[in-house]
Structures are given as C-alpha cells and as structure tokens.
Amino acid sequence: MTLFGKLSSYDERSARLAGIGLMLLSIFMFSFGDALGKFLVATYSVGQLMWLRACAALLLLLPIIWRQRTEFSRIERPWLQLLRVLLSTLEVAAFFLATVYLPLADVITYYLASPIFVTALSGIVLGERVGWRRWTAILIGFGGVLIALRPSTQTVSWPALIALGGSLSFAFLMLITRSLRSTPDIVLTTTQFGGTSDLGTVFKVDSLGTVTPVHSFDGSLGYQPFAPLLRSGDGNLYGTTQMGGGYGTVYRLNPLTGTFTTLHAFSAANGEGRTPLGGLVDGGDGWLYGTTVLGGWGYGAVYRIDPATGAYAVVLRFGGSNGRMPSGNLVRGSDGWLYGTTRVGGATSNGIVYRLSFDTTAPTITSIVPSQAKLSATSKMVPITLSVAVTDNADAKPTCKITGVTANQAITGDWVITGDLGVSLRARRSGGADRVYTIAVQCADASGNTATGSTTVTIVK
C-alpha cells in the first residue's frame, strides 16, 4: 500500500476533500520552508542549504524507505525518474539563488507562474483535457502575475530570469510526477531529494577546455569549497571550505603533485571565526587574510593565517554596530590597506564597507571606573556600569567589553553580565569578611589587537 493508499476506499468527494486538505497543508509547509530558506541564505551558501535539506529529508524518510524497500526493485521508467531528480535539483537551486538577490515576495511571484505553466502544458504533454473554464483561469492568473511583477526593461535581470527558470523547472517537475503516478509514493519522494550531496572538487582546465580533477573533497578534510582559489608566490593554491573540520577549513594544495594540506580547522571556541564563505588574499606581510560569516562576537570575523606554519589569529571581530556577516573576499588596495564589505549591520543595518591596516600595537587602557566602587550588604542584585578610558595609535574608538567576574568568595549565581560594560552583582558578604568582586575587561582595536584590565567592587558591612 502506498503512502496515501487508504484514500482508494473513500468515495470520490471524500478523496477530493482529502487532497485539498493535504494540498493546503503542503502549501503552508512549503511557505514556511521558503521563508526559512530566505533567512538562512544570508548565512549559508546555496550548496550548503541544498545539502542540509537533502540530509534532513533522508533522515525523515529512512523509516518509510526501510518498510517499503521492496518498492525500489521495480522503478518505473528510470530515465524519466533521473530527469525528475535533475529538475528538482535545478528548481530548488534556482529558488535559493534567486532569494540571495531578490526579495522573497518577488521570487514567490515568479513561482506563481508554475500552476499556469502546468495547466497550459498538461494538455500538450499529458494529453489531459483542459476546458475553456480552466483556460480562462489561466489567462486571469497570468494577468495577475503581470500586474504583480510589472515587467519592464528595469525589472528583467539575471536573478529574475533564474527565478523564472526555476518556476518553469518546477512546472515540468510536476508534469513528470503526474506521468509517473503509478510509481510508489516513497520512490518518488526519495528520488526527489537525491543527487544534491556532492562535496566539491578542485579542478584545472587547459586551453582546449579539457577538465582534469586535482582534488576531490570527501568530507574528512573539509567540504563544499565555494570561494575562488588564491595562487601564492610559493606556487601553491590556497582556499577555504564552508563545512567540515568543525566549522570550515583553510587548505593548501600543490597543483603539480596534488598534495593537500589542511592548515586550519575553524571551531566555535574563544571568539574564533567560523564558516568562511570568502577566499583568501595575500596581505603582503607574509600572512594570508580571509573572512568568516559567523563566529567572532557573533557576526563574523577577519582572520589571518601563516601559509607556511598554519599559525592562525583573529584580526577583527564583528559585533553588529561595526558590521555583520562579511562573506566576500577582502581586497588589498594600492595604499596597503585591506578593504571588505559586510552583508548587514552598521548604522542603517544594510551593511558597511570597511578597511583594515596592519596595526600590531595594542590599545592602552588608562582607567576603568565602576559606577559604584562600594556597596552595602543588602543581598540584592545591584547594576554596575563601567567607564573605560582607552587610547590607540590607529583606532579612535576601540571597543571594550566585560569578559568575566571573579571574587575572593564563592559567587556562583551572584553576578550577571548585562551588556558590553554592564554587570549586576549580588551585594552579599560571607563569613563576616568583605567580598571583593574583580571585573575583567578586554578592549580591541579595528586591527584585532587587544588589551586587558580590571577593576574591583567591594561589598562592605
């Protein structure tokens, strides 16, 4: 029995109502998935989203696949099934790629043309009868799409064409699915999510167009490379992977011998960057520089790495006000500075253009003053704000934040960091002795150089 085989025992009207209900539920789920995809595409690449989508679908389908595994021994028209897989992959990729550049509402409007394509082509491709009422509905729907899109030479762009191509692919996908209606449901559902889990490769192309693989990623040493490679003066190629190794990797590849070396695997520890979507640039100072879209202070980082030793350091952490989610390559200007962009953040939340110098001098903290240096023992939580005076030879406004609180007594649950320079302390003493809280502060300049300091707050009788 197929997934919906029980419907065969219902009368025609009940079956139609059940189909309408399932269709409405699927539309809701697809709409939720589309909105979630638009949100995630700001952080992850199209390839990552498709791979995660395929893995999630496989996990959900595995129990059903196992129970109905015998159905796969009699797949109907395998070449048509393969075409269906390719169309499904193309349609999903086009949708996610279009949402990178267009508002979600615009992309959905293009995809509203899919039912029109399906109805118009069902008579030609499937030989089904389409009456004048349905043709009238098609023309009205087409007019609605035109009104919503208001097509002109200004609105026709390659992202729009990608969305329209995805809409057409989806229409042909539905037509093929209809023609394969005798295929078991589980086979149709499973094959739709196949063919999207390639892990990436490095290849070379000669002047005749011959493509030769140099390295294939298997997942153990990073996978899903996205950014362009950097050819260094030492003859090696340097690149990044978005996934694997924890949260992406930096690697070195000898194009002559094929020797592959992982220089760094990103982690989530100690404010390190993670998920590099951009490639590397030679800073001219012996280091290679790159960006991560996540990590740092929550919204990405700029890092540098020694190509010879793999030594790694974070140069700049993004926290929101100074930009969020850098995803492209850095560019080295003729003035020696590195220039880059972020997708969002800044004063208007629409991204920033920034530059970095090769400043290696740490800021100087001249004073850290709490709003109250002494508190009476009332056992209440008291808010404290720090005023930090800091100077730097290259950055006019280094950023400072509280990194931790210690004391001369046990203070578990007696302190909470409430902001970059805000903390709440419990005004409590133990054993008849004054309690002295020590508040640690770190300040960083735009080049990632840091300095630390501390101040104290005393709880007296």
C-alpha positions as CSV (number, residue, x, y, z in Angstrom):
1,M,0.0,0.0,0.0
2,T,1.3,3.4,-0.9
3,L,1.6,6.4,1.5
4,F,-1.9,7.5,0.6
5,G,-3.3,4.2,-0.5
6,K,-6.1,4.3,2.0
7,L,-7.8,7.0,0.0
8,S,-8.8,4.4,-2.6
9,S,-11.5,3.2,-0.2
10,Y,-13.1,6.6,0.1
11,D,-15.7,8.0,-2.3
12,E,-14.7,10.5,-4.9
13,R,-15.9,13.5,-2.9
14,S,-14.0,12.5,0.2
15,A,-10.9,11.8,-1.8
16,R,-11.1,15.3,-3.3
17,L,-11.5,16.9,0.1
18,A,-8.6,14.9,1.5
19,G,-6.5,16.0,-1.5
20,I,-7.5,19.6,-1.0
21,G,-6.6,19.4,2.7
22,L,-3.2,17.8,2.0
23,M,-2.5,20.4,-0.6
24,L,-3.3,23.3,1.8
25,L,-1.1,21.7,4.4
26,S,1.8,21.3,1.9
27,I,1.4,24.9,0.8
28,F,1.7,26.0,4.4
29,M,4.8,23.9,5.0
30,F,6.4,25.0,1.7
31,S,5.7,28.6,2.6
32,F,7.4,28.2,6.0
33,G,10.3,26.5,4.3
34,D,10.7,29.3,1.8
35,A,10.7,31.9,4.5
36,L,13.3,29.9,6.5
37,G,15.4,29.4,3.4
38,K,15.4,33.2,2.7
39,F,16.6,33.7,6.3
40,L,19.3,31.1,6.1
41,V,20.6,32.1,2.6
42,A,22.0,35.2,4.3
43,T,24.4,33.0,6.2
44,Y,24.8,29.8,4.3
45,S,25.5,29.1,0.6
46,V,23.0,27.6,-1.8
47,G,25.0,24.4,-1.9
48,Q,25.0,24.1,1.9
49,L,21.2,24.7,2.1
50,M,20.6,22.0,-0.6
51,W,22.9,19.5,1.1
52,L,21.3,20.1,4.6
53,R,17.8,19.9,3.0
54,A,18.7,16.6,1.4
55,C,20.1,15.2,4.6
56,A,17.1,16.3,6.7
57,A,14.7,14.7,4.1
58,L,16.7,11.5,4.1
59,L,16.5,11.2,7.9
60,L,12.7,11.7,7.9
61,L,12.2,9.2,5.1
62,L,14.6,6.4,6.3
63,P,11.9,4.6,8.4
64,I,9.5,4.6,5.5
65,I,12.2,3.6,3.0
66,W,13.1,0.7,5.1
67,R,9.5,-0.5,5.5
68,Q,8.8,-0.2,1.8
69,R,12.3,-1.1,0.5
70,T,10.9,-3.7,-1.9
71,E,9.2,-0.9,-3.9
72,F,12.6,0.2,-5.2
73,S,13.1,-3.0,-7.1
74,R,10.6,-2.0,-9.8
75,I,11.2,1.6,-10.6
76,E,9.1,2.8,-13.5
77,R,10.9,4.5,-16.4
78,P,14.3,5.1,-14.7
79,W,15.5,7.7,-17.3
80,L,12.4,9.8,-16.6
81,Q,13.0,9.4,-12.9
82,L,16.5,10.7,-13.4
83,L,15.2,13.7,-15.3
84,R,12.8,14.4,-12.4
85,V,15.7,14.4,-10.0
86,L,17.6,16.9,-12.2
87,L,14.6,19.2,-12.5
88,S,14.0,19.0,-8.7
89,T,17.6,19.9,-8.0
90,L,17.6,22.8,-10.6
91,E,14.3,24.2,-9.3
92,V,15.4,24.3,-5.6
93,A,18.9,25.7,-6.5
94,A,17.2,28.4,-8.7
95,F,14.9,29.4,-5.9
96,F,17.6,29.7,-3.2
97,L,19.9,31.5,-5.6
98,A,17.2,34.0,-6.6
99,T,16.4,34.8,-3.0
100,V,20.0,35.8,-2.5
101,Y,19.4,38.8,-4.8
102,L,15.7,39.4,-4.8
103,P,13.1,39.9,-2.0
104,L,11.2,36.7,-1.1
105,A,7.9,38.2,-2.3
106,D,9.3,38.8,-5.8
107,V,10.7,35.3,-6.1
108,I,7.4,33.8,-4.9
109,T,5.5,35.9,-7.5
110,Y,7.7,34.4,-10.3
111,Y,6.9,30.9,-8.9
112,L,3.2,31.7,-9.0
113,A,3.5,31.2,-12.8
114,S,4.2,27.5,-12.2
115,P,0.5,26.5,-11.9
116,I,-0.1,28.4,-15.2
117,F,2.7,26.5,-16.9
118,V,1.4,23.2,-15.5
119,T,-2.2,23.7,-16.6
120,A,-1.2,25.1,-20.1
121,L,1.2,22.2,-20.7
122,S,-0.9,19.4,-19.2
123,G,-2.9,19.2,-22.4
124,I,0.2,19.1,-24.6
125,V,2.5,16.9,-22.6
126,L,0.0,14.6,-20.7
127,G,-2.9,14.7,-23.2
128,E,-5.3,15.8,-20.5
129,R,-8.4,17.8,-21.3
130,V,-8.3,21.5,-20.3
131,G,-11.7,23.1,-20.7
132,W,-12.5,26.7,-21.5
133,R,-13.1,27.5,-17.8
134,R,-9.5,26.4,-16.9
135,W,-8.1,28.3,-19.9
136,T,-10.0,31.4,-18.6
137,A,-8.5,30.9,-15.2
138,I,-5.0,30.6,-16.8
139,L,-5.4,33.9,-18.5
140,I,-6.7,35.6,-15.4
141,G,-3.8,34.1,-13.4
142,F,-1.3,35.2,-16.0
143,G,-2.7,38.7,-15.8
144,G,-2.3,38.7,-12.0
145,V,1.3,37.7,-12.3
146,L,1.9,40.5,-14.8
147,I,0.2,43.0,-12.5
148,A,2.3,41.9,-9.6
149,L,5.6,41.9,-11.5
150,R,5.0,45.0,-13.6
151,P,7.6,43.8,-16.1
152,S,9.9,46.3,-17.8
153,T,13.5,46.6,-19.0
154,Q,14.5,47.6,-15.5
155,T,12.9,44.6,-13.8
156,V,14.3,42.0,-16.2
157,S,17.6,40.9,-14.6
158,W,19.5,37.6,-14.4
159,P,18.2,36.9,-10.8
160,A,14.7,37.4,-12.2
161,L,15.5,35.0,-15.1
162,I,16.8,32.5,-12.6
163,A,13.6,32.6,-10.7
164,L,11.5,32.3,-13.9
165,G,13.7,29.3,-14.9
166,G,13.1,27.7,-11.6
167,S,9.4,28.2,-11.9
168,L,9.4,26.5,-15.3
169,S,11.6,23.7,-13.9
170,F,9.0,23.2,-11.1
171,A,6.2,23.0,-13.7
172,F,7.9,20.3,-15.7
173,L,8.7,18.5,-12.4
174,M,5.0,18.4,-11.6
175,L,4.2,17.2,-15.1
176,I,6.7,14.3,-14.9
177,T,5.4,13.5,-11.4
178,R,1.9,13.2,-12.8
179,S,3.1,11.0,-15.6
180,L,4.8,8.7,-13.1
181,R,1.7,8.5,-10.8
182,S,1.9,4.7,-10.9
183,T,5.3,4.8,-9.2
184,P,5.1,4.1,-5.5
185,D,5.0,7.3,-3.4
186,I,8.1,6.5,-1.4
187,V,10.2,6.1,-4.5
188,L,9.0,9.4,-5.9
189,T,9.7,11.2,-2.6
190,T,13.1,9.7,-2.1
191,T,14.5,10.2,-5.6
192,Q,13.4,13.9,-5.5
193,F,15.9,14.5,-2.7
194,G,18.8,12.6,-4.2
195,G,21.6,13.9,-6.3
196,T,22.4,17.0,-4.2
197,S,25.1,15.8,-1.8
198,D,28.4,16.3,-3.8
199,L,31.1,17.5,-1.6
200,G,33.2,19.6,-4.0
201,T,36.3,19.3,-6.1
202,V,39.3,21.3,-7.3
203,F,39.9,21.0,-11.0
204,K,42.0,22.5,-13.8
205,V,41.1,23.5,-17.3
206,D,43.6,23.6,-20.2
207,S,43.4,25.9,-23.3
208,L,41.4,23.2,-25.1
209,G,38.8,23.1,-22.4
210,T,39.8,19.7,-21.0
211,V,38.8,19.5,-17.4
212,T,41.1,17.5,-15.0
213,P,40.2,16.9,-11.3
214,V,43.1,17.8,-9.0
215,H,41.5,17.1,-5.6
216,S,38.1,15.7,-4.5
217,F,36.7,16.5,-1.1
218,D,35.4,13.5,0.8
219,G,34.2,15.3,4.0
220,S,37.1,14.2,6.3
221,L,39.2,17.3,5.5
222,G,36.5,19.9,4.8
223,Y,34.0,20.0,2.0
224,Q,31.8,22.4,0.0
225,P,34.5,24.8,-1.3
226,F,32.8,28.0,-2.6
227,A,35.3,30.9,-2.9
228,P,38.0,31.3,-5.6
229,L,41.4,29.9,-5.0
230,L,44.4,32.1,-4.3
231,R,47.7,31.3,-6.2
232,S,50.5,32.3,-4.0
233,G,54.1,33.2,-4.8
234,D,55.2,29.9,-3.4
235,G,53.4,28.1,-6.3
236,N,50.7,26.6,-4.1
237,L,47.0,27.2,-4.2
238,Y,45.1,28.3,-1.1
239,G,41.4,28.1,-0.4
240,T,38.6,27.6,2.1
241,T,35.8,25.2,2.6
242,Q,32.5,26.2,4.2
243,M,32.0,22.9,6.1
244,G,34.0,20.1,7.7
245,G,36.7,20.2,10.2
246,G,34.2,21.7,12.7
247,Y,33.1,24.9,11.0
248,G,35.1,25.0,7.8
249,T,38.8,24.9,6.9
250,V,41.7,26.6,5.2
251,Y,43.7,24.4,3.0
252,R,46.8,24.4,0.8
253,L,47.1,22.4,-2.5
254,N,50.1,21.8,-4.6
255,P,48.8,21.9,-8.2
256,L,51.7,19.8,-9.6
257,T,51.7,16.9,-7.1
258,G,48.1,17.2,-5.8
259,T,49.4,17.2,-2.2
260,F,46.6,18.5,0.0
261,T,47.1,20.0,3.5
262,T,44.6,21.4,6.0
263,L,46.2,24.5,7.5
264,H,43.4,25.3,9.9
265,A,40.0,23.9,11.1
266,F,37.6,26.5,12.4
267,S,36.0,26.0,15.8
268,A,33.5,27.9,17.9
269,A,35.9,28.4,20.8
270,N,37.3,31.7,22.2
271,G,35.6,34.0,19.7
272,E,37.1,32.3,16.7
273,G,35.5,32.8,13.3
274,R,33.6,30.0,11.6
275,T,32.0,29.3,8.2
276,P,34.3,31.0,5.7
277,L,32.3,31.9,2.6
278,G,35.1,34.1,1.2
279,G,38.5,33.2,-0.1
280,L,42.0,34.4,0.9
281,V,44.1,37.4,-0.1
282,D,47.8,38.0,0.3
283,G,48.4,40.8,2.8
284,G,51.9,41.4,1.6
285,D,53.2,41.0,5.1
286,G,53.7,37.2,5.0
287,W,50.1,36.4,6.1
288,L,47.0,35.4,4.1
289,Y,43.8,37.1,5.2
290,G,40.1,36.0,5.0
291,T,36.7,36.4,6.5
292,T,34.1,34.2,8.2
293,V,30.4,34.9,8.1
294,L,29.9,33.7,11.7
295,G,31.8,33.5,14.9
296,G,33.9,36.3,16.4
297,W,31.5,38.3,18.6
298,G,28.5,36.6,17.0
299,Y,28.5,38.2,13.5
300,G,31.7,37.1,11.7
301,A,35.4,37.9,11.8
302,V,38.5,38.7,9.8
303,Y,41.4,36.3,10.3
304,R,44.9,35.8,9.1
305,I,47.0,32.7,8.7
306,D,50.6,31.9,8.0
307,P,50.8,29.9,4.8
308,A,54.0,28.1,5.9
309,T,53.2,27.2,9.5
310,G,49.4,27.4,9.7
311,A,49.6,29.9,12.6
312,Y,46.1,31.5,13.0
313,A,44.9,34.7,14.6
314,V,41.6,36.7,14.6
315,V,42.3,40.2,13.3
316,L,38.8,41.7,13.7
317,R,35.5,40.5,15.3
318,F,32.2,41.9,14.1
319,G,29.6,42.6,16.8
320,G,26.8,44.3,14.9
321,S,27.5,48.0,15.2
322,N,30.7,47.6,13.2
323,G,29.0,45.4,10.6
324,R,27.7,41.8,10.4
325,M,28.3,38.8,8.2
326,P,31.3,39.5,6.0
327,S,31.1,36.9,3.2
328,G,33.1,38.2,0.2
329,N,36.8,38.3,-0.4
330,L,39.0,41.0,1.0
331,V,40.8,43.3,-1.5
332,R,44.3,44.7,-0.9
333,G,44.4,48.4,-2.0
334,S,47.3,50.3,-3.5
335,D,47.6,52.1,-0.2
336,G,48.4,48.8,1.6
337,W,45.1,48.6,3.4
338,L,42.7,45.7,3.2
339,Y,39.1,46.5,2.1
340,G,35.9,44.5,2.6
341,T,32.2,44.6,3.0
342,T,29.5,43.1,5.3
343,R,26.0,42.0,4.2
344,V,24.2,43.7,7.1
345,G,24.9,45.8,10.2
346,G,26.2,49.3,10.6
347,A,24.3,52.5,11.2
348,T,21.4,51.6,8.8
349,S,21.6,47.7,9.1
350,N,22.3,47.5,5.4
351,G,26.0,46.6,5.6
352,I,29.2,48.5,5.6
353,V,32.4,49.0,3.7
354,Y,35.5,48.7,6.0
355,R,39.2,48.8,5.7
356,L,42.0,47.3,7.9
357,S,45.6,48.4,8.4
358,F,48.4,46.2,9.6
359,D,48.5,47.8,13.0
360,T,50.1,45.5,15.6
361,T,50.1,47.8,18.6
362,A,47.6,47.0,21.3
363,P,45.3,49.7,22.8
364,T,46.2,51.3,26.1
365,I,43.7,51.2,28.9
366,T,44.2,54.2,31.2
367,S,41.4,53.7,33.6
368,I,38.4,51.5,34.4
369,V,35.9,53.1,36.8
370,P,32.7,51.4,38.2
371,S,29.6,53.4,38.7
372,Q,29.7,52.3,42.4
373,A,33.0,51.0,43.9
374,K,31.5,50.1,47.3
375,L,28.1,48.5,48.1
376,S,26.3,47.8,51.4
377,A,25.5,44.2,52.1
378,T,21.7,44.1,51.2
379,S,21.8,40.7,49.4
380,K,20.1,42.4,46.4
381,M,21.4,42.4,42.8
382,V,22.9,45.8,42.0
383,P,23.5,47.1,38.4
384,I,27.1,48.3,37.8
385,T,28.2,50.2,34.7
386,L,31.9,50.6,33.9
387,S,33.5,53.7,32.3
388,V,36.6,52.7,30.4
389,A,39.2,55.2,29.1
390,V,41.3,53.7,26.3
391,T,43.6,55.0,23.6
392,D,45.0,53.5,20.4
393,N,47.5,54.8,17.9
394,A,45.3,53.8,14.8
395,D,41.8,53.4,16.1
396,A,39.9,56.4,17.5
397,K,37.3,54.2,19.2
398,P,38.5,50.8,20.4
399,T,35.6,48.6,21.6
400,C,35.6,47.3,25.2
401,K,33.6,44.6,26.9
402,I,33.4,42.7,30.2
403,T,34.9,39.2,29.9
404,G,34.3,37.8,33.3
405,V,33.9,38.3,37.1
406,T,35.8,36.7,40.0
407,A,35.8,37.3,43.7
408,N,37.6,36.3,47.0
409,Q,34.5,34.3,48.0
410,A,32.2,31.8,46.2
411,I,29.9,33.8,43.9
412,T,28.0,31.2,41.9
413,G,24.8,32.8,40.6
414,D,25.8,36.1,42.2
415,W,26.7,38.0,39.0
416,V,25.3,38.5,35.5
417,I,26.8,40.4,32.6
418,T,24.0,42.6,31.3
419,G,25.9,44.5,28.4
420,D,29.3,45.2,27.0
421,L,30.2,47.3,30.0
422,G,27.2,46.4,32.3
423,V,27.1,43.8,35.1
424,S,24.8,43.1,38.0
425,L,26.4,42.0,41.3
426,R,24.9,40.4,44.4
427,A,25.5,42.7,47.4
428,R,26.4,39.9,49.8
429,R,29.2,39.1,52.2
430,S,30.3,35.7,53.6
431,G,31.9,34.7,56.9
432,G,31.9,38.2,58.2
433,A,34.5,39.3,55.6
434,D,34.1,41.9,52.9
435,R,33.5,40.5,49.4
436,V,35.7,41.9,46.6
437,Y,34.5,41.4,43.0
438,T,37.1,41.7,40.3
439,I,35.6,42.6,36.9
440,A,37.8,41.8,33.9
441,V,37.6,43.9,30.7
442,Q,39.1,43.5,27.2
443,C,39.5,46.3,24.7
444,A,40.2,45.7,21.0
445,D,41.1,48.0,18.1
446,A,40.0,47.6,14.5
447,S,43.0,45.5,13.7
448,G,42.2,43.0,16.3
449,N,44.9,44.0,18.8
450,T,43.6,43.6,22.4
451,A,44.4,44.8,25.9
452,T,43.0,43.7,29.2
453,G,42.4,45.3,32.5
454,S,40.3,45.0,35.6
455,T,38.5,47.0,38.4
456,T,37.0,46.0,41.7
457,V,33.7,46.5,43.6
458,T,33.7,45.8,47.3
459,I,30.7,44.7,49.4
460,V,31.1,46.1,52.9
461,K,29.1,45.6,56.2
